[in-house]
Amino acid sequence: MKELFYRLFAFFFWLSRRLHRGVDPDLVALISPHNASFNDSLGEVETALKEKGGCRFLRLSHADLSGFGSALRFFTTKAFQLARAKTVFLNDNFMPLGYLDFSDETTVIQLWHAEGAFKRFGLDIDQPPAVRRREIAANQKLTYVICSSPAVQPIYAGAFGVAPEQVLPLGSPRADALLKAQNAEELRTKFDERYPQCAGKRLVLYAPTFREDAAWDKSFSDSFDSALLAKELGEDYALLVRLHPQVHTVRAFPDAVDVTDYPAVNELTLICEKLITDYSSICMDFALLDKPCFFFAPDLERYEKTRSFYFDYRTGVPGTVCETMAELIAAMKQPDDPTARKSFREKNLASVDGGSCARILALLEQRR
């Protein structure tokens, strides 16, 4: 069925290419397969181009598939329009890409949705043959892949199956947004209005990633005792829980505040004091801001066997690794040591300095 829809998308793309010569130099396509809010690197690039002026935008996301009418427009009208775009930005894998024949005038830039090199991704993980074939075909249509540090260039080249010179360490627009002057008090006031039970309290964020199936999701989430941790943190703290959108199981976290639906994860990064995660790349954001990170990984042995990392997890993450709640509570009571965060930033975030978006726009100007 997927193959049929991909080919339907490709047909209307092909039809547009046949009916129009060249491309529309002012049309910029923004493709976000999993994040319909566009509050990441795509949103930062869009904002910068709007400030510059002269551009029109075509947005494609999974929200287009929410109903029959919008899905029909996605596979027909939007595919037709995409063929006219001079510039295409993506933040994730978009499988129809492999079926499309872009104009030589079109620049396709993969911004990706995370920074650095943490857990293995892309072509560096096991995939069903059909998925791997489509991903390879899609990546062949990329002009450039943007990464956040020269140290991870070769990793991105391998994960996307592109030539090393196509991977440009220009930084990350979404991470640059964290370095901009922000009114933290205003952000916190907005947060407290939505979650009044947190007002006046220091915030600790628990943000785990997803596993490969529902039973595993339930197993790892049941290992996290939110009530115990909240009690240990005391009345001065509020424990927040934000689950990955692909977590397959739903459970309550007693004495914690569920912020899974909070629209801007960047805002949570800015207002939260500490992070507890496992294998999520959200640790990049907290390391960038030099905030304490703790890694609760009760299923580390299993995860290493199924997904694995680009480095030794126990020694390479920017914080303390804990496999039990007792270890986590003990670690959070220790004085903060920023040493691991510093070396982690130097390797993974060397190009994140607040100017990434400007460098990407300069690249587009060079290609005009």
Secondary structure as GFF3:
##gff-version 3
##sequence-region A 1 368
A	DSSP	alpha_helix	2	19	.	.	.	ID=ss1
A	DSSP	beta_strand	24	32	.	.	.	ID=ss2
A	DSSP	alpha_helix	41	52	.	.	.	ID=ss3
A	DSSP	beta_strand	56	61	.	.	.	ID=ss4
A	DSSP	three_ten_helix	62	65	.	.	.	ID=ss5
A	DSSP	alpha_helix	68	73	.	.	.	ID=ss6
A	DSSP	pi_helix	74	78	.	.	.	ID=ss7
A	DSSP	alpha_helix	79	82	.	.	.	ID=ss8
A	DSSP	beta_strand	85	90	.	.	.	ID=ss9
A	DSSP	three_ten_helix	95	99	.	.	.	ID=ss10
A	DSSP	beta_strand	107	110	.	.	.	ID=ss11
A	DSSP	three_ten_helix	122	124	.	.	.	ID=ss12
A	DSSP	alpha_helix	129	139	.	.	.	ID=ss13
A	DSSP	beta_strand	144	146	.	.	.	ID=ss14
A	DSSP	three_ten_helix	150	152	.	.	.	ID=ss15
A	DSSP	alpha_helix	153	160	.	.	.	ID=ss16
A	DSSP	three_ten_helix	164	166	.	.	.	ID=ss17
A	DSSP	beta_strand	167	168	.	.	.	ID=ss18
A	DSSP	alpha_helix	173	179	.	.	.	ID=ss19
A	DSSP	alpha_helix	184	194	.	.	.	ID=ss20
A	DSSP	three_ten_helix	196	198	.	.	.	ID=ss21
A	DSSP	beta_strand	202	206	.	.	.	ID=ss22
A	DSSP	alpha_helix	214	222	.	.	.	ID=ss23
A	DSSP	alpha_helix	226	233	.	.	.	ID=ss24
A	DSSP	beta_strand	237	241	.	.	.	ID=ss25
A	DSSP	beta_strand	257	258	.	.	.	ID=ss26
A	DSSP	alpha_helix	265	271	.	.	.	ID=ss27
A	DSSP	beta_strand	274	277	.	.	.	ID=ss28
A	DSSP	alpha_helix	282	288	.	.	.	ID=ss29
A	DSSP	beta_strand	293	296	.	.	.	ID=ss30
A	DSSP	alpha_helix	300	306	.	.	.	ID=ss31
A	DSSP	alpha_helix	313	316	.	.	.	ID=ss32
A	DSSP	beta_strand	320	322	.	.	.	ID=ss33
A	DSSP	alpha_helix	325	332	.	.	.	ID=ss34
A	DSSP	alpha_helix	339	348	.	.	.	ID=ss35
A	DSSP	alpha_helix	356	366	.	.	.	ID=ss36
###
